[in-house]
């Protein structure tokens, strides 16, 4: 019996990277689903707050059961539909593979990404350059060694894994925003030389159709520029 899947989402907001994660997972798993766009520019409707009282996206309705928070939504889908994204448990080898993915994702978001975010939204040029340098330093120290066997995806995989599902929407922005004048150029200028593993992996990730299928670079750039300008006024 085919499951009834409905995704409450929004394509346009540059901050809602989590909603994008759900799209990547659903696309890669080739799961049919109904989509409802939530207008985030206005107060949430009573109908949507009944689905998700926090008013955030994504929310996934699966046979009437609502799942919220992007990482939890994606983990549920990966567990419900065993695939190339994530090995099922049951053996130490599979458990180790799952642990490696979890560690990689945690490392990227805890060690490197905060500095990227700080560089994009810095209050001054000096602050932005300092954060950009730290971002590259942390990528080189913490993330680069974890991608030594990427081929082209995590841990030697020829297909996307949960590592890419959870980081792909962020990697799109990491590579796109600085080249479009958002944040210092030093965020990405030295990546090919200093972090070749990361740069090769990231380039493969952003070129994958499941990752970029709802990506609108120019809209994200324009809206991020507007957000930066607003924060700095």
Buried (B, 14 or more C-beta within 10 A) or exposed (E): EEEEBBBBBBBBBBEBBBBBBBBBBBBBBEBEBEEBEBEBEEEBEEEBEEBBEEBBBBBBBBEEEBBBBBBEBBBBBBEEBEBBBBBEEEEEEEEEBBEBBBEBBEBBBEBBBBBBBBBBBBEEEEBBBBBBBBBBBBBBEBBBEBBEEBBBBBBEBEEBBBBBBBBBBBBBBBBBBBBBEBBBEBBBBBBEEBBEBBBBBBBBBBEBEBBBEBBEBEEBBBBBBEBBEEEEE
